[in-house]
Amino acid sequence: MGEKVAAVEFDLADRQRHRDKLRQCLEGLGRLLEEKRFDRPRNLMGLEIELNLAGPDGMPSMMNAKVLERIASHDFQTELGQFNLEVNIVPHRLSGRVLDQLAEELRTGLSYADRKAREVGSRIVMIGILPTLGQADLVPANFSAADRYALLNEQVMAARGEDVSIHIEGVERLTCTARSICPEAACTSVQLHLQVTPGRFAAVWNAAQAVAAAQIAVGANSPFLFGRELWRESRPPLFVQSTDTRPPELQAQGVRPRTWFGERWIGSAYELFEENLRYFPPLLPISGDEDPLRVLAEGGVPRLDELTLHNGTVYRWNRPVYGIADGVPHLRVENRVLPAGPTVTDVLANTAFYYGLVRALAEEPRPVWTRLPFAAAADNFDAACRHGIDAVLRWPKGRNGGVAEVPAVRLVREELLPLAAAGLDAWGVEPADRDRYLGVIEGRCRWRANGASWQTATYHAARERGMDRHAALAATTRRYCELMATGEPVHTWPVGIVG
């Protein structure tokens, strides 16, 4: 989504040329891997957060261009909808007081951005899906003013050949259609990057896939869409459906969706890039002038532009990323599972839990992915999205082998939090940071409370006070913003509307 592309039209020759370039890029990636040209271990992590803009009434505010003009920082960028922003934090070494450092940077940056947003009658909201969004807000007229969004929309809709169909059966049922991919803009997430060597990539990616359900269970923060209470984390089903290029016939044939959990554990990063080319036609067949194989033959490092552009239009929940820094290629695992918010403390707690857990699981002598069927990991992800903190997950038993069902809160408290603590120790994170942020995850499990549970409980409390659906959602959003500003973790928030 972040690629800088111009509005162009494609003909048949463009598509064939682009497919040829993709094959060359994939071959170039294979050679780089064979020649061991990738960066050494540097323990680098990165963080991106997608944000919403809302007015004082809690309703979405289509003001990102004016807000960005006032912020005037390259750290903040547009996202798909005019009510979206994204903030990017520069990479940090995963050690020492990194979690507190990140928290301070985020608080400073978001506080500044919020002050600037208030100058135009908006404010920054970190939340998975803004509860007050309506279907009328998610139309092409509210796309951000960038060619890449209009072009991507055009290509997705052309590939699909008919309106987008949204159907989510949760606490309530939502069925609607859209004439664009704009419903995707409702989904605001946190993206966690981890630079890894090729030799460690598969273990880290497999570990990230295995724990995606636990991340969602403790971090769910998106229970409402278009005025309906749906799944505790409604972003994944919405994202799957709003980016789906498959008409019903292709779905029935088992063609894979572009937003994809995957279907197997892997042995190398190359397998994921190769799968992307094998299963998914290019949406943006834009080809540059670089000859990646010639660049390699001359001892250089190819940008692999076509491969990275295509990779950016396959929305894996754990995505492989190829990049170049200081002339040296590197690989990253981009974790795209988590919703934004509710507070900076909550975001950093989710961050600590993820980085600690993948480090510990990737280094286990008998890895979890050798004991857990991939289908069970996929089912776990679905269950966590539906039920959040109340989910029941399947997880390998101890020494006896096999897989057992266990409540997510018990799994996290008894098994995953100790692993996450050991992983953070292995990274060299300060014990005070480790205990503070993992303590937030433990608190959510102890009180069975996260962003989704707070939103739904507060909404129902407002309904019980006599508010209609619309007023209750608006009041819940306003109260959420008030408590978000305190910075206190969500499991400590009092339920209900004040006043």
Buried (B, 14 or more C-beta within 10 A) or exposed (E): BEBEBEEEEBEEEBBEBBBEBBEBBBEBBBBBBEEEBBBEEBBBBBBBBBBBBBBEEBBBBBBBEBBBEBBEBEBBBBBBBBBBBBBBBEBBEBEBEBBBBBBEBBBEBBBBBBEBBBEBEBBBBBBBBBBBBBBEBBBBEBBBEBEBBBBBBBBBBEBBEEEBBBEBEBEEEBEBEBEBBBBBBBBBBBBBBBBBBBEBBBBBBBBBBBBBBBBBBBBBBBBBBBBBBBBBBBBBBBBBBBBBBBBEEBEEEEBBBBBBBBEEBBEBBBBBBBBBBEBBBBBBBBBEEBBBBEBBEEEEBBBBBBBBBBBBBBBBBBBBBBBBEEEEBBBBBBBBBBBBBBBBBBBBBBBBBBBBBBBBBBBBEEBBBEBBEBEBBBBBBBBBBBBBBBBBBBBBEEEEEEBEEBBBBBBBBEBBBEBBBBBBBBBEBBEEBBEBBBBBBBBBBEBBBBBBBBBBBBBBBBBEEEBEBEBBBBBBBBBBBEBBEEBBBBBBBEBBBEE
